[in-house]
Amino acid sequence: MEELYITEEELEYLTEIPTMVCEDVVPYKRKSQMSFEEAVRACNGITLEQFSRNIDDAIRRLIPSQ
């Protein structure tokens, strides 16, 4: 079996057990409560309905009705 060497920092990291394992709970809604649609637009996203419309339009362009 091969010997394994670790540094003091690694040993400290592996032996020091944190007393806190997660951050404080952040409230889901802030003072300025945005609607879902506003939050989606704020991060340049699209809603599921818009995505569905985009897919339908793309399919109609690729496979036109005869």
N, C-alpha and C positions, 0 to 999 in steps of 0.2 A: 504494500500500500504506500502511496506517495505521501510524503509529509506536506502539510499545509501550513503556511505561515500567514499571519494576519498582522496588520499594523495596530498600534495602540488606539487609533481613531475607530477602526473597525471593531476592535474588542469593546470599546466603550459603547459604540452604537448597539452591539449585540447584547450587552449586559445591562444597559440602562433602560429600564422599563418606564415609559412615560406614564404620568399620572392622569393625563387627559388624552383620550384617543380621538376626539372629534371637536370640531369648532362649535361655538355657541349656535343655538338655533336661530335662524334668521326668519322673521315673519315673511310669509309668502306674498302678501300684498303690502305695498308701501303706502305712504300717505297719499301720493298721487296715483290713485288706482287707475291703471290703464285697462282698457278692454282687451280681450284676446287679440282682436284684429289689429288694434293699435300696437300691441307688443310685437306682433308678427311683422307689421310694416316697419317698426323701429329697427328690427334686425335684418331687414331686406329679405324677409321670408314670404311665403305664400300660404294661404289657408288650404285646407283639404279640398274645399269646393273649387277654388281657383286651379289647383293642381288637376282636379278631375276635368275641368273645362279645357285646360291646356292639352291634356292627353286626348280628349275627344276631338279637339281641333286638329291635332297632329295626325290622328288616325284618319280623319276625313280628308286631309290633304294627301296622305299617302295612298289611301284606298278610296278614291272618289266613288260616289254612288252612280250606278249606270242608268 
